[in-house]
Amino acid sequence: MTILFYLSLLIFAVTLLMILIKPKNIGIGYSAMAGAAVTLVLGISTIGDIITVWDIVWNATFTFIAVIIISLILDEAGFFEYIAYKIAIYSRGGGKKLFILIILLGSLISAVFANDGTALILTPIVYAILYRSGTPKNKIIPFIMATGFIADTSSIPFIVSNLVNLVTAGYFHITFSRYTEIMIIPDAVSIAASIVVLYVYYRKTIVKDFHIDKNIDPASFIKDRRIFILAFPLTLLLMILYFISGFIGIPISFIAIPFALLFYALARTGGKIDANHVVKIAPWQIVFFSLGMYIIVFGVSNNGLDAVYVGILNYFTSFPGPFPVIFSGFFFALNAAFMNNLPSVMIGDIAISGLAHPGILMYANVIGNDIGPKFTPIGSLATLLWIYTLERKNAIKISVSYYMKTGFILAVPVLFMTLISLYLTTLII
């Protein structure tokens, strides 16, 4: 390995540390861009690399921002809170029934509005429902953990469900329809496995009964009825256009952005939602983070890491049957857990593209980077948002040791079952 390899690896490690600890509350995007600038100055990366990386990530990044803006506007309109309270009422005071329904709701939100949407929006709603019902904080933990867990493990089915999916689909030019065809069954398996492991793990601590004030009308949470009424048909139309995009060769962001602008216009003209505030709090730092981090990763890969990863993946592919998918999926998952899934998925994509026969490893890379982040609290931005939301609301403190112990126990069987289902799916499609 050359000196540039070790230097690029050091820059990557320092940048990642800056992103995680956020000294003086510096935005993650600024830290990533600073690291990228250092690689450019030192000759690790070039202007050509920046152009290449931007060509890879622009569509994914702007699609993700658009989806999050849509979900934030729907949240401000009371859409998600209304549904959550409807579910709470439907549970009729049954804690275990509510537990399952919250997981299913989280999986639906993650699929359509991205995993960050579930972490950012559903978490405080679930906490508020149980807190208002008089549920002790220690009995709320299973519901909060389930919400954070399902945010990532159910973010597999569509390209828009996770920034990881968007980046990989863009890198390998996978259409929305083809991606969904391959991943819809693994996602269903992941959700089913998540429900089973979460229920088994927390069955003794899930509150048996909870009280919900029947005088509370869920309709009272609706702040903008026009947006609420249009939410279902517009979301359905958006999903249909996503599927069509691959057939007509339109970048998916060209569909997502106009819909985000439409929801913004509805909020702005309705006058009941501060539309400008929604745009202001959207995760714009993700744009800088994506570009900066991927430039750094590109530099590390070009200076030797790519060869290491290609060697490891080539070794995995020498095994028969489902083992290449399983070994590679767990390898990607561990990468995501300890370096965050966004740089991890890019390193994986670059390495897979260097294989003579990559097969379905790009899909294993997605699954590993969607579920693997549950091993540690730093694995995904959704988890970091989830932790931030809990701290901001002064709700529940989840220790690192508790999170990692629980995350490992729960995520390993889910990851294994999902990877097996991916292998079986590709045999029949």
BALUMDREN-908976 format. One record per residue (C-alpha): x, y, z; residue number from 1. Coordinates in Angstrom, 1 decimal. Layout:
<atoms>
<atom <X; Y; Z>; NUM>
...
</atoms>
This chain:
<atoms>
<atom <0.0; 0.0; 0.0>; 1>
<atom <1.2; 3.5; -0.8>; 2>
<atom <1.5; 6.5; 1.5>; 3>
<atom <-1.6; 8.0; -0.2>; 4>
<atom <-3.6; 5.0; 0.8>; 5>
<atom <-2.8; 5.4; 4.5>; 6>
<atom <-3.3; 9.2; 4.2>; 7>
<atom <-6.7; 8.8; 2.5>; 8>
<atom <-7.7; 6.3; 5.2>; 9>
<atom <-6.7; 8.7; 7.9>; 10>
<atom <-8.7; 11.6; 6.3>; 11>
<atom <-11.7; 9.2; 6.0>; 12>
<atom <-11.4; 8.2; 9.7>; 13>
<atom <-11.0; 11.8; 11.0>; 14>
<atom <-13.9; 13.0; 8.8>; 15>
<atom <-16.1; 10.2; 10.1>; 16>
<atom <-15.2; 11.1; 13.7>; 17>
<atom <-16.1; 14.7; 13.0>; 18>
<atom <-19.4; 13.7; 11.6>; 19>
<atom <-20.3; 11.5; 14.6>; 20>
<atom <-19.2; 13.8; 17.4>; 21>
<atom <-20.1; 17.1; 15.6>; 22>
<atom <-17.7; 19.4; 17.4>; 23>
<atom <-19.2; 22.9; 18.0>; 24>
<atom <-22.3; 21.5; 16.3>; 25>
<atom <-20.7; 21.6; 12.9>; 26>
<atom <-23.0; 20.2; 10.3>; 27>
<atom <-22.2; 16.7; 8.9>; 28>
<atom <-22.2; 18.2; 5.4>; 29>
<atom <-19.5; 20.7; 6.2>; 30>
<atom <-17.3; 18.1; 7.9>; 31>
<atom <-17.6; 15.9; 4.8>; 32>
<atom <-16.8; 18.7; 2.4>; 33>
<atom <-13.8; 19.7; 4.5>; 34>
<atom <-12.5; 16.2; 4.3>; 35>
<atom <-13.1; 16.1; 0.6>; 36>
<atom <-11.2; 19.5; 0.2>; 37>
<atom <-8.2; 18.0; 2.0>; 38>
<atom <-8.1; 15.0; -0.3>; 39>
<atom <-8.2; 17.4; -3.3>; 40>
<atom <-5.4; 19.6; -1.9>; 41>
<atom <-3.2; 16.5; -1.2>; 42>
<atom <-3.9; 15.0; -4.7>; 43>
<atom <-5.8; 12.0; -3.4>; 44>
<atom <-8.8; 13.1; -5.3>; 45>
<atom <-9.1; 15.1; -8.6>; 46>
<atom <-11.5; 17.5; -10.2>; 47>
<atom <-12.4; 14.5; -12.5>; 48>
<atom <-13.3; 12.4; -9.4>; 49>
<atom <-15.6; 15.2; -8.2>; 50>
<atom <-17.4; 15.3; -11.6>; 51>
<atom <-17.7; 11.5; -11.5>; 52>
<atom <-19.0; 11.4; -8.0>; 53>
<atom <-21.5; 14.2; -8.6>; 54>
<atom <-22.8; 12.3; -11.7>; 55>
<atom <-23.4; 9.2; -9.4>; 56>
<atom <-25.0; 10.9; -6.4>; 57>
<atom <-27.0; 14.0; -7.7>; 58>
<atom <-30.1; 12.1; -8.7>; 59>
<atom <-30.1; 10.0; -5.5>; 60>
<atom <-29.5; 13.0; -3.2>; 61>
<atom <-32.1; 15.3; -4.7>; 62>
<atom <-34.7; 12.5; -4.8>; 63>
<atom <-34.0; 11.8; -1.1>; 64>
<atom <-34.4; 15.5; -0.2>; 65>
<atom <-37.7; 15.7; -2.2>; 66>
<atom <-39.1; 12.7; -0.4>; 67>
<atom <-38.2; 14.0; 3.0>; 68>
<atom <-39.8; 17.4; 2.2>; 69>
<atom <-43.0; 15.6; 1.2>; 70>
<atom <-43.0; 13.6; 4.4>; 71>
<atom <-42.3; 16.7; 6.6>; 72>
<atom <-45.2; 18.6; 4.9>; 73>
<atom <-47.5; 15.6; 5.5>; 74>
<atom <-46.4; 15.5; 9.1>; 75>
<atom <-47.1; 19.2; 9.6>; 76>
<atom <-50.5; 18.6; 8.1>; 77>
<atom <-51.2; 16.0; 10.8>; 78>
<atom <-51.4; 13.1; 8.3>; 79>
<atom <-49.1; 10.7; 10.2>; 80>
<atom <-50.4; 11.6; 13.7>; 81>
<atom <-54.0; 11.1; 12.5>; 82>
<atom <-53.1; 7.6; 11.3>; 83>
<atom <-51.1; 6.7; 14.4>; 84>
<atom <-54.0; 7.7; 16.7>; 85>
<atom <-56.5; 5.8; 14.5>; 86>
<atom <-54.3; 2.7; 15.0>; 87>
<atom <-54.1; 3.4; 18.8>; 88>
<atom <-57.9; 3.5; 19.0>; 89>
<atom <-58.2; 0.4; 16.8>; 90>
<atom <-55.9; -1.5; 19.2>; 91>
<atom <-58.6; -1.0; 21.9>; 92>
<atom <-56.1; -0.8; 24.7>; 93>
<atom <-54.2; -3.9; 23.7>; 94>
<atom <-50.4; -3.2; 24.1>; 95>
<atom <-49.3; -6.1; 22.0>; 96>
<atom <-51.7; -5.3; 19.2>; 97>
<atom <-50.5; -1.7; 19.2>; 98>
<atom <-46.9; -3.0; 19.1>; 99>
<atom <-47.5; -5.0; 15.9>; 100>
<atom <-49.5; -2.2; 14.3>; 101>
<atom <-46.8; 0.4; 15.0>; 102>
<atom <-44.2; -1.8; 13.4>; 103>
<atom <-46.4; -2.2; 10.3>; 104>
<atom <-47.1; 1.5; 10.1>; 105>
<atom <-43.4; 2.2; 10.4>; 106>
<atom <-42.6; -0.2; 7.6>; 107>
<atom <-45.2; 1.5; 5.3>; 108>
<atom <-43.7; 5.0; 6.1>; 109>
<atom <-40.2; 3.7; 5.5>; 110>
<atom <-41.1; 2.2; 2.2>; 111>
<atom <-42.8; 5.2; 0.7>; 112>
<atom <-41.3; 8.2; 2.6>; 113>
<atom <-37.8; 6.8; 3.4>; 114>
<atom <-36.3; 5.4; 6.6>; 115>
<atom <-35.3; 8.8; 7.8>; 116>
<atom <-39.0; 9.8; 7.6>; 117>
<atom <-39.9; 7.0; 10.0>; 118>
<atom <-37.2; 7.9; 12.5>; 119>
<atom <-37.9; 11.6; 12.4>; 120>
<atom <-41.7; 11.6; 12.3>; 121>
<atom <-43.1; 8.4; 13.8>; 122>
<atom <-40.8; 8.2; 16.8>; 123>
<atom <-42.1; 11.3; 18.7>; 124>
<atom <-45.7; 10.4; 17.7>; 125>
<atom <-45.4; 6.9; 19.2>; 126>
<atom <-43.8; 8.3; 22.4>; 127>
<atom <-46.5; 11.0; 22.7>; 128>
<atom <-49.3; 8.4; 22.4>; 129>
<atom <-47.9; 6.1; 25.1>; 130>
<atom <-46.8; 8.9; 27.4>; 131>
<atom <-50.3; 10.5; 27.3>; 132>
<atom <-51.8; 7.2; 28.1>; 133>
<atom <-49.8; 7.0; 31.3>; 134>
<atom <-47.5; 4.2; 30.2>; 135>
<atom <-44.3; 4.1; 32.3>; 136>
<atom <-41.2; 5.1; 30.4>; 137>
<atom <-39.6; 1.6; 30.8>; 138>
<atom <-42.7; 0.2; 29.1>; 139>
<atom <-42.4; 2.7; 26.2>; 140>
<atom <-38.9; 1.5; 25.3>; 141>
<atom <-40.0; -1.6; 23.3>; 142>
<atom <-42.2; 0.6; 21.1>; 143>
<atom <-39.4; 3.2; 20.6>; 144>
<atom <-36.8; 0.5; 19.8>; 145>
<atom <-39.2; -1.2; 17.4>; 146>
<atom <-39.8; 2.1; 15.6>; 147>
<atom <-36.1; 2.7; 15.2>; 148>
<atom <-35.5; -0.9; 14.2>; 149>
<atom <-38.2; -1.1; 11.6>; 150>
<atom <-37.2; 2.2; 10.1>; 151>
<atom <-34.1; 0.6; 8.6>; 152>
<atom <-35.0; -3.1; 8.2>; 153>
<atom <-38.1; -2.2; 6.2>; 154>
<atom <-36.4; 0.3; 3.9>; 155>
<atom <-35.6; -2.2; 1.2>; 156>
<atom <-38.6; -2.5; -1.2>; 157>
<atom <-38.3; 0.7; -3.3>; 158>
<atom <-35.4; 2.8; -4.6>; 159>
<atom <-36.7; 5.8; -2.7>; 160>
<atom <-37.0; 3.9; 0.7>; 161>
<atom <-33.4; 4.6; 1.6>; 162>
<atom <-30.6; 6.8; 0.3>; 163>
<atom <-28.5; 3.6; 0.2>; 164>
<atom <-30.9; 2.1; -2.3>; 165>
<atom <-30.9; 5.3; -4.4>; 166>
<atom <-27.1; 5.4; -4.6>; 167>
<atom <-26.8; 1.7; -5.6>; 168>
<atom <-29.6; 1.8; -8.1>; 169>
<atom <-28.0; 4.9; -9.7>; 170>
<atom <-24.5; 3.4; -9.7>; 171>
<atom <-25.6; 0.3; -11.5>; 172>
<atom <-28.4; 1.9; -13.6>; 173>
<atom <-31.2; -0.2; -12.0>; 174>
<atom <-34.7; 1.0; -12.9>; 175>
<atom <-37.4; 1.4; -10.2>; 176>
<atom <-39.4; -1.5; -11.5>; 177>
<atom <-36.5; -3.9; -11.8>; 178>
<atom <-35.3; -3.0; -8.3>; 179>
<atom <-38.7; -3.5; -6.8>; 180>
<atom <-39.2; -6.8; -8.7>; 181>
<atom <-36.0; -8.2; -7.0>; 182>
<atom <-36.4; -6.6; -3.5>; 183>
<atom <-40.1; -6.7; -2.7>; 184>
<atom <-40.0; -10.3; -1.4>; 185>
<atom <-36.8; -9.8; 0.7>; 186>
<atom <-38.5; -6.7; 2.1>; 187>
<atom <-41.6; -8.7; 3.1>; 188>
<atom <-39.3; -11.3; 4.7>; 189>
<atom <-37.4; -8.6; 6.5>; 190>
<atom <-40.6; -7.1; 7.9>; 191>
<atom <-42.0; -10.5; 9.0>; 192>
<atom <-38.7; -11.5; 10.6>; 193>
<atom <-38.5; -8.1; 12.3>; 194>
<atom <-41.9; -8.5; 13.8>; 195>
<atom <-41.1; -12.0; 15.1>; 196>
<atom <-37.7; -11.1; 16.7>; 197>
<atom <-39.0; -7.8; 18.2>; 198>
<atom <-42.1; -9.5; 19.6>; 199>
<atom <-40.1; -12.5; 21.0>; 200>
<atom <-37.4; -10.2; 22.5>; 201>
<atom <-39.9; -7.8; 24.1>; 202>
<atom <-42.9; -10.0; 24.8>; 203>
<atom <-42.4; -9.9; 28.6>; 204>
<atom <-42.0; -6.1; 28.7>; 205>
<atom <-44.6; -4.9; 26.2>; 206>
<atom <-47.3; -3.2; 28.3>; 207>
<atom <-50.4; -5.5; 28.4>; 208>
<atom <-53.0; -2.7; 28.4>; 209>
<atom <-52.8; 1.0; 27.8>; 210>
<atom <-55.4; 3.7; 28.2>; 211>
<atom <-56.2; 6.1; 25.4>; 212>
<atom <-58.5; 9.1; 25.9>; 213>
<atom <-61.6; 8.3; 23.8>; 214>
<atom <-62.5; 12.0; 23.9>; 215>
<atom <-59.6; 12.7; 21.6>; 216>
<atom <-60.8; 12.9; 18.1>; 217>
<atom <-57.9; 11.9; 15.6>; 218>
<atom <-59.4; 14.5; 13.2>; 219>
<atom <-58.3; 17.2; 15.6>; 220>
<atom <-54.7; 16.5; 14.6>; 221>
<atom <-55.4; 17.5; 11.0>; 222>
<atom <-54.0; 21.0; 10.4>; 223>
<atom <-54.5; 21.2; 6.7>; 224>
<atom <-57.5; 19.2; 5.5>; 225>
<atom <-56.8; 19.9; 1.8>; 226>
<atom <-53.3; 18.3; 2.0>; 227>
<atom <-54.7; 15.5; 4.1>; 228>
<atom <-57.4; 14.6; 1.5>; 229>
<atom <-54.9; 14.8; -1.4>; 230>
<atom <-52.2; 12.8; 0.4>; 231>
<atom <-53.4; 9.4; -0.6>; 232>
<atom <-54.1; 10.0; -4.3>; 233>
<atom <-51.0; 12.1; -4.8>; 234>
<atom <-48.8; 9.5; -3.1>; 235>
<atom <-50.3; 6.8; -5.2>; 236>
<atom <-49.7; 8.8; -8.4>; 237>
<atom <-46.1; 9.4; -7.3>; 238>
<atom <-45.5; 5.7; -6.8>; 239>
<atom <-47.0; 4.9; -10.2>; 240>
<atom <-44.8; 7.5; -11.9>; 241>
<atom <-41.8; 6.0; -10.1>; 242>
<atom <-42.5; 2.7; -11.8>; 243>
<atom <-43.0; 4.3; -15.2>; 244>
<atom <-39.7; 6.3; -14.9>; 245>
<atom <-37.5; 3.3; -15.8>; 246>
<atom <-39.5; 2.6; -19.0>; 247>
<atom <-39.3; 6.2; -20.3>; 248>
<atom <-35.7; 6.9; -19.1>; 249>
<atom <-36.5; 9.8; -16.7>; 250>
<atom <-34.3; 10.3; -13.6>; 251>
<atom <-36.4; 9.6; -10.6>; 252>
<atom <-35.5; 13.0; -9.1>; 253>
<atom <-37.3; 14.6; -12.0>; 254>
<atom <-40.5; 13.0; -10.7>; 255>
<atom <-39.9; 13.5; -6.9>; 256>
<atom <-38.9; 17.1; -7.1>; 257>
<atom <-42.1; 18.4; -8.9>; 258>
<atom <-44.2; 16.5; -6.3>; 259>
<atom <-42.3; 18.1; -3.5>; 260>
<atom <-42.9; 21.5; -5.1>; 261>
<atom <-46.6; 20.7; -5.5>; 262>
<atom <-46.9; 19.8; -1.8>; 263>
<atom <-45.0; 22.9; -0.9>; 264>
<atom <-47.4; 25.0; -3.1>; 265>
<atom <-50.4; 23.4; -1.4>; 266>
<atom <-48.9; 24.1; 2.0>; 267>
<atom <-48.0; 27.7; 1.1>; 268>
<atom <-51.4; 28.6; -0.4>; 269>
<atom <-53.3; 26.8; 2.4>; 270>
<atom <-51.8; 29.2; 4.9>; 271>
<atom <-52.1; 26.6; 7.8>; 272>
<atom <-48.6; 25.3; 7.6>; 273>
<atom <-45.3; 27.2; 7.7>; 274>
<atom <-44.1; 25.8; 4.3>; 275>
<atom <-40.8; 27.9; 4.4>; 276>
<atom <-40.0; 26.4; 7.8>; 277>
<atom <-40.4; 22.9; 6.4>; 278>
<atom <-38.0; 23.6; 3.6>; 279>
<atom <-35.6; 25.2; 6.1>; 280>
<atom <-35.5; 22.2; 8.4>; 281>
<atom <-35.1; 19.7; 5.5>; 282>
<atom <-31.8; 17.8; 5.6>; 283>
<atom <-29.9; 20.0; 3.1>; 284>
<atom <-26.7; 18.9; 4.8>; 285>
<atom <-27.3; 15.5; 3.1>; 286>
<atom <-26.4; 17.2; -0.2>; 287>
<atom <-23.0; 18.3; 1.0>; 288>
<atom <-22.5; 15.0; 3.0>; 289>
<atom <-23.2; 12.8; 0.0>; 290>
<atom <-20.8; 14.7; -2.3>; 291>
<atom <-18.1; 15.2; 0.3>; 292>
<atom <-18.1; 11.7; 1.8>; 293>
<atom <-18.3; 10.0; -1.6>; 294>
<atom <-15.3; 12.0; -2.9>; 295>
<atom <-13.3; 10.8; 0.2>; 296>
<atom <-14.5; 7.2; -0.3>; 297>
<atom <-13.6; 7.5; -4.0>; 298>
<atom <-10.1; 8.6; -3.1>; 299>
<atom <-9.6; 5.8; -0.6>; 300>
<atom <-10.9; 3.2; -3.1>; 301>
<atom <-8.7; 4.4; -5.9>; 302>
<atom <-5.7; 4.3; -3.7>; 303>
<atom <-5.9; 0.6; -2.7>; 304>
<atom <-9.0; -0.1; -0.7>; 305>
<atom <-10.9; -1.2; -3.8>; 306>
<atom <-8.4; -3.9; -4.4>; 307>
<atom <-8.7; -5.2; -0.9>; 308>
<atom <-12.5; -5.3; -1.1>; 309>
<atom <-12.4; -7.0; -4.6>; 310>
<atom <-10.2; -9.7; -3.2>; 311>
<atom <-12.5; -10.3; -0.3>; 312>
<atom <-15.6; -10.4; -2.5>; 313>
<atom <-13.9; -12.7; -5.0>; 314>
<atom <-13.1; -15.1; -2.2>; 315>
<atom <-16.8; -15.1; -1.1>; 316>
<atom <-18.0; -15.7; -4.7>; 317>
<atom <-15.9; -18.9; -4.8>; 318>
<atom <-18.4; -20.6; -2.4>; 319>
<atom <-21.4; -22.5; -3.8>; 320>
<atom <-25.2; -21.8; -3.4>; 321>
<atom <-26.3; -18.9; -1.2>; 322>
<atom <-23.0; -18.5; 0.6>; 323>
<atom <-21.6; -15.7; -1.6>; 324>
<atom <-24.8; -13.6; -0.9>; 325>
<atom <-24.8; -14.4; 2.8>; 326>
<atom <-21.1; -13.8; 3.4>; 327>
<atom <-21.1; -10.6; 1.3>; 328>
<atom <-24.2; -9.3; 2.9>; 329>
<atom <-22.8; -9.7; 6.4>; 330>
<atom <-19.5; -8.2; 5.3>; 331>
<atom <-21.3; -5.1; 4.0>; 332>
<atom <-23.4; -5.0; 7.2>; 333>
<atom <-20.4; -4.9; 9.4>; 334>
<atom <-18.9; -2.2; 7.2>; 335>
<atom <-22.1; -0.1; 7.6>; 336>
<atom <-22.2; -0.7; 11.4>; 337>
<atom <-18.8; 0.7; 12.0>; 338>
<atom <-18.3; 3.3; 9.2>; 339>
<atom <-21.9; 4.4; 8.6>; 340>
<atom <-23.9; 2.9; 5.7>; 341>
<atom <-23.5; 5.8; 3.2>; 342>
<atom <-19.7; 5.6; 2.8>; 343>
<atom <-20.0; 1.8; 3.2>; 344>
<atom <-22.5; 1.3; 0.3>; 345>
<atom <-20.3; 3.4; -2.0>; 346>
<atom <-17.2; 1.4; -1.2>; 347>
<atom <-19.2; -1.8; -1.8>; 348>
<atom <-20.6; -0.5; -5.1>; 349>
<atom <-17.1; 0.4; -6.4>; 350>
<atom <-15.7; -3.0; -5.4>; 351>
<atom <-18.7; -5.0; -6.9>; 352>
<atom <-18.3; -3.1; -10.2>; 353>
<atom <-14.7; -4.5; -10.3>; 354>
<atom <-15.8; -8.1; -10.1>; 355>
<atom <-15.9; -10.2; -13.3>; 356>
<atom <-19.1; -11.9; -12.2>; 357>
<atom <-20.9; -9.7; -9.6>; 358>
<atom <-24.2; -11.5; -9.9>; 359>
<atom <-26.7; -10.2; -7.4>; 360>
<atom <-24.1; -8.8; -4.9>; 361>
<atom <-25.3; -5.2; -5.5>; 362>
<atom <-28.6; -6.2; -4.0>; 363>
<atom <-26.8; -8.0; -1.1>; 364>
<atom <-24.9; -4.7; -0.6>; 365>
<atom <-28.1; -2.8; -0.3>; 366>
<atom <-29.6; -5.3; 2.2>; 367>
<atom <-26.4; -5.4; 4.3>; 368>
<atom <-26.3; -1.6; 4.4>; 369>
<atom <-30.0; -1.3; 5.2>; 370>
<atom <-30.1; -3.8; 8.0>; 371>
<atom <-26.4; -3.8; 9.2>; 372>
<atom <-26.7; -0.3; 10.7>; 373>
<atom <-28.8; -1.8; 13.5>; 374>
<atom <-25.6; -3.3; 15.0>; 375>
<atom <-24.4; 0.1; 16.2>; 376>
<atom <-26.0; 3.6; 16.8>; 377>
<atom <-23.7; 5.2; 14.2>; 378>
<atom <-24.7; 2.8; 11.4>; 379>
<atom <-27.2; 5.1; 9.6>; 380>
<atom <-28.4; 8.6; 9.5>; 381>
<atom <-31.9; 7.3; 10.3>; 382>
<atom <-30.6; 5.9; 13.6>; 383>
<atom <-28.7; 9.2; 14.4>; 384>
<atom <-31.9; 11.1; 13.7>; 385>
<atom <-33.8; 8.7; 15.9>; 386>
<atom <-31.4; 9.2; 18.8>; 387>
<atom <-31.4; 13.0; 18.2>; 388>
<atom <-35.2; 13.1; 18.2>; 389>
<atom <-35.4; 11.2; 21.5>; 390>
<atom <-32.9; 13.6; 23.1>; 391>
<atom <-34.5; 16.7; 21.7>; 392>
<atom <-37.9; 15.6; 23.1>; 393>
<atom <-36.2; 14.8; 26.5>; 394>
<atom <-38.0; 11.4; 26.0>; 395>
<atom <-36.0; 8.3; 26.6>; 396>
<atom <-32.2; 7.8; 26.9>; 397>
<atom <-31.0; 4.7; 25.1>; 398>
<atom <-27.4; 3.8; 26.1>; 399>
<atom <-24.9; 2.7; 23.5>; 400>
<atom <-24.4; -0.6; 25.3>; 401>
<atom <-28.1; -1.4; 25.4>; 402>
<atom <-28.6; -0.4; 21.8>; 403>
<atom <-25.7; -2.5; 20.5>; 404>
<atom <-26.6; -5.6; 22.5>; 405>
<atom <-30.2; -5.4; 21.4>; 406>
<atom <-29.4; -4.4; 17.9>; 407>
<atom <-27.0; -7.3; 17.4>; 408>
<atom <-29.4; -9.9; 18.8>; 409>
<atom <-32.3; -8.6; 16.7>; 410>
<atom <-30.5; -7.8; 13.4>; 411>
<atom <-28.5; -10.9; 12.9>; 412>
<atom <-31.5; -13.3; 12.3>; 413>
<atom <-33.3; -10.6; 10.3>; 414>
<atom <-30.3; -10.0; 8.0>; 415>
<atom <-29.7; -13.8; 7.5>; 416>
<atom <-33.4; -14.5; 6.6>; 417>
<atom <-33.5; -11.5; 4.3>; 418>
<atom <-30.3; -12.5; 2.4>; 419>
<atom <-31.6; -16.1; 2.0>; 420>
<atom <-34.8; -14.7; 0.6>; 421>
<atom <-32.9; -12.6; -1.9>; 422>
<atom <-31.0; -15.6; -3.1>; 423>
<atom <-34.2; -17.7; -3.5>; 424>
<atom <-36.0; -14.8; -5.2>; 425>
<atom <-33.4; -14.4; -7.9>; 426>
<atom <-33.6; -18.2; -8.6>; 427>
<atom <-37.3; -17.9; -9.6>; 428>
<atom <-37.3; -14.4; -11.3>; 429>
</atoms>
